[in-house]
């Protein structure tokens, strides 16, 4: 089994004065100066934004609805017999009026 060093902090290292490094200080100062320069108000007035153009009117196409005509009912003459039927269901000659169907079919 390996022996690992104790994970306790060494307090002597925490309070021992360290060597002063100049590079991190310069970077931090430059970042602070850059931030102040970016936030400093400009001597040039800001341009006022142009108003937005009015929205374009879109042309909407009309709503198309397929209208199915009501099934026409009437009279059908098949093989000499007259019966009530719709135009689609009639397998013979279709008539709108019963009298006409009787007259033509009864011959």
Secondary structure, 3 states (H helix, E strand, C coil): CCCCCCCCCCHHHHHCCCCCCHHHHHHHHHHHHHHHHHHCCCCCCCCCCCCCCCCCCCCCCCCCCCCCCCCCEEEEEECCEEEEEECCCCCCEEECCHHHHHHHHCC
